[in-house]
Amino acid sequence: MSLHLDDLTINISNLDFADLREAWEWLICDMTEVIIISKFGDMFLKGGDGSIYWLDTAGGSLTKIAGNRVEFDSVLQEDDNINEWFLPHLIEELEESGQLLAKNQVYSFVMPPAIGGEYAAGNVKATDLSVHFAFTGQILEQIKDLPDGTKVKIKLVE
């Protein structure tokens, strides 16, 4: 199966971007526009300077990846970037096993890789967009200043 960009992203029309951004404002407050959202719930955003940034919700980082939209379109043609930013091999594995996304869902890591979770199908579940962004944003904000390798204990409350 060969995936194209449309196969790696979700439809972002009619989304409440204010809601999705809320738990991430600590990191993306200077971003002006959501360009695309990957099936793994990463945002590609336009900054006030016109540059394009990748919000990695698995690792809790914001990285400048292009100076403008034209450059962004160009770097999207590079296989290494597609593999890193969109995880197509993992999407293929999930979809081939029948784990498909419903409307307004993304694949979300049960245990975020930033706190020791694996980039593996067994650590992924389809999750509502709002839940994904709220969960990852809150967790990663709380650990952002901890040194690498620090052990953390997460208690989930229903």
C-alpha positions in Angstrom: 0.0 0.0 0.0 1.4 3.4 -1.0 0.2 6.3 1.1 -0.2 9.9 -0.1 -0.4 13.1 2.1 -4.3 12.9 2.1 -3.9 9.3 3.6 -1.7 10.6 6.4 -3.7 13.6 7.5 -7.3 14.3 8.7 -9.9 16.7 7.3 -9.6 19.9 9.4 -12.6 21.7 8.0 -15.2 22.6 10.7 -12.8 21.9 13.7 -12.7 24.1 16.8 -9.1 25.1 16.7 -9.3 27.2 19.9 -10.3 24.0 21.7 -7.6 21.9 20.1 -4.9 24.5 20.9 -5.9 25.3 24.5 -3.7 22.7 26.3 -0.8 23.5 24.0 -0.8 27.3 24.3 2.3 27.1 26.6 4.2 26.0 23.4 2.3 27.3 20.4 1.0 30.7 21.6 2.8 32.5 18.7 1.3 30.3 16.0 -1.3 32.0 13.8 -2.8 29.2 11.6 -3.2 25.4 11.7 -2.2 24.1 8.2 -2.7 20.4 8.6 -3.1 17.8 11.3 -1.6 14.4 10.9 -3.4 11.1 11.7 -1.2 11.0 14.8 -2.5 14.3 16.0 0.5 16.4 15.2 -0.2 19.9 14.0 1.6 21.8 11.3 1.3 25.5 12.1 2.1 28.8 10.5 4.0 31.2 12.8 3.7 35.0 12.8 6.9 35.1 10.8 5.4 33.0 8.0 7.5 30.0 8.9 6.0 26.5 9.2 6.3 24.6 12.5 5.7 21.0 13.5 4.1 20.4 16.8 5.1 16.9 17.8 2.5 15.8 20.3 4.3 12.6 21.1 7.4 14.3 22.2 6.2 17.7 23.2 8.3 19.8 20.9 7.7 22.6 18.4 10.2 22.6 15.5 10.6 25.1 12.6 10.6 22.9 9.5 10.3 25.5 6.7 10.6 29.2 6.1 7.3 29.5 4.3 4.5 27.6 2.6 6.5 27.1 -0.7 9.4 25.6 1.2 7.0 23.5 3.3 5.5 22.0 0.1 9.0 21.2 -1.0 10.1 19.4 2.2 6.9 17.4 2.1 8.3 15.7 -1.0 11.2 14.2 1.0 10.6 10.6 2.2 12.7 11.1 5.4 10.4 14.0 6.5 7.2 12.1 5.7 8.5 9.1 7.7 9.4 11.2 10.7 6.4 13.5 10.7 3.6 11.2 9.7 4.7 7.6 10.6 3.2 6.1 7.5 4.5 2.6 8.3 2.5 2.7 11.6 -0.6 4.0 9.9 -0.4 1.2 7.4 0.0 -1.4 10.2 -3.0 0.1 12.1 -5.3 0.3 9.1 -4.4 -3.2 7.8 -5.3 -4.6 11.2 -8.7 -2.9 11.0 -8.0 0.0 13.4 -9.6 2.8 11.4 -10.3 6.4 12.4 -13.8 7.8 12.7 -14.6 11.4 12.0 -12.7 13.8 14.3 -10.4 11.1 15.6 -6.6 10.7 15.5 -4.3 7.9 16.5 -3.0 8.7 20.0 -0.3 7.0 22.0 -1.7 5.4 25.1 1.7 6.0 26.8 3.3 9.1 25.1 6.8 8.4 23.8 8.1 11.4 25.8 7.5 9.4 29.0 8.7 6.0 27.7 5.9 4.8 25.4 6.8 2.9 22.3 6.1 3.9 18.7 4.2 0.7 18.2 0.7 -0.3 17.2 0.1 -1.9 20.6 0.6 1.6 22.2 -1.9 3.3 19.9 -5.7 3.8 20.0 -8.1 5.9 18.0 -9.0 8.9 20.1 -11.2 12.0 19.8 -9.2 15.0 18.7 -10.1 17.1 21.7 -9.2 14.4 24.1 -5.9 13.8 22.3 -4.8 17.4 22.4 -6.0 18.0 26.0 -4.3 14.8 27.3 -1.0 15.2 25.5 -0.7 19.0 26.0 -1.4 18.7 29.8 1.0 15.8 30.3 3.8 17.2 28.3 3.5 20.7 29.8 3.9 19.1 33.3 7.1 17.2 32.3 8.7 19.8 30.0 11.3 20.9 32.4 12.3 17.5 33.7 15.7 16.1 32.7 15.7 13.3 30.1 15.3 9.9 31.8 13.4 11.2 34.8 10.9 8.5 36.0 7.3 9.8 36.2 4.2 8.2 37.5 0.9 9.0 35.8 -2.4 8.5 37.6 -5.4 8.5 35.3 -8.7 9.5 37.0 -12.0 9.0 35.3 
